[in-house]
Amino acid sequence: MTTSSREPSAASPGPVPQNDRAAQAHQVPSGHARRWLILGVICLAQLTVLLDNTVLNVAIPSLTREMDASTADIQWMINAYSLVQSGLLLSAGNAADRYGRKKMLNVGLALFGAGSLVAGLAQSSGQLIAARAGMGVGGALLLTTTLAVVMQIFTPEEQPRAIGIWSAVNSLGFAAGPLVGGFVLNHFWWGAIFLVNLPVVVLALAAVAAYVPESRNRQGDRPDLAGAVLSTIGMTALVYAIISGPEHGWTSGLVLATAATAVLVLGAFAYWESRIPYPMLDPHFFRNRRFTGAVGGLVLITFGMGGALFLLTQYLQFVLGYGPLEAGLRTAPMALTVVALNFTGVGTRWSAKLGTPLSIALGTGLMAAGLVSTATLTEHGYGGTLLGLVLIGAGTAIGSPVMAHAVMSSVPREKAGVGAGINGTLAEFGNGLGVAVLGAVLNARFAALVPVAATSLPVALAAAGSDGERAEITGAFSSGLETSLLVGAVAVLLGGLIAAGLLRRADRADARAADGGTGA
């Protein structure tokens, strides 16, 4: 691949080449000479987004105190970023394919850095929510282009290991976020957790300019701006209804009206995508059994894991009493397990031996077991949580790269940006929905058990008049956390079984088709 590659469009007319080997060589070029160095550069760019996905979780107690932020405010600080990002991922993927993946990577880094600066200087919850939404625009460009570049510079044989490393960096970012956030909060004010993004952004911009090659689909599709608007509005309305349910009541006019708006707008989005010539979400992708199987369980998996891990950071601080830095350190075993298995290639070798369906089933089974361990062993303190984190890390190392590769390898190479956009959209939507739903489950359980009227655990503890009352309050929070984690475990396991089952059926269908072709 040269420094200015162009891939032919999948829709380009022309006769089918007679020489299959020559056609295959044309469609799948050899890997870039500096592909492993480039992988390190794009992982650095990816890290800026990943840190911001989790660094805010550690600052929740500080924001609750210093900004007098409610539980709904905190959830919107997180969901404003993920929802804007998920709504724009498909459009960002289209733009990267058409206008250049390196160019969009640079634009995403610049926008993300500017949003981080505004967030770090925010003076109110509203300003911080708005800044987080702005950062979501840059994050959408970064998430789509990094994975798309991986698919361009590596050969098909090397892609599983490269995606394994890319996935390990995802987990490292998750663990490093609370760690970096805890360290910063121990020495500076909460706004510094966003300002630390700036030097990373500057370094990533320089590295991308020096090493990442440009690639694009010269006949790429036009960005679907109307689809981006519809999907963003629909997802935002849906999650707002879920967040508002415990506070206003699930049958209140506000919640019902917002939920109805979400259904109507998302229905309009689906209709629009089926009618236009250049949709963000190409319906033809869903005719591929492998693609359908991979994305079928992705939402449930990210729903369960995203929501559960969001609540876990609060449990470590509010119930077990760890400071921000120590809470960050105690979440690290999960990421260290992923890094150890994927950077050494162990996870990739296991997945190659097991096959895609079994790898996904085993991976999600371990993740669900980790959540159950954390939920049911809370009386043992951090010991049950540590076991759960290691199990989750092992499951993530085995299942996540296989899931991502199944999605990306089932779309045309020149549509890599769109494929990354679909993968990221479902993951971000599942994560944001999981935070909202499992947070609502926790709040409902907590409100039913807490002995004093309060909107959050810190408020309830401040209003408690005795040690016994405080123990009841923390016990109610632990009970709500247990319920939420068990719901998350069921969602993860169900998503894994759905994906594994559909992919196994796709393998059998492919085998039957190959046998039929050979016989003919």
Helices and strands as residue ranges (DSSP letters): E 4-7, H 20-27, H 35-58, H 60-66, H 71-99, H 101-120, H 125-153, H 159-187, H 192-195, H 197-211, E 214-217, H 225-248, H 253-275, G 283-287, H 289-296, H 298-314, I 315-319, H 324-343, H 346-354, H 356-376, G 378-380, H 382-408, G 413-415, H 416-449, H 457-463, H 467-519
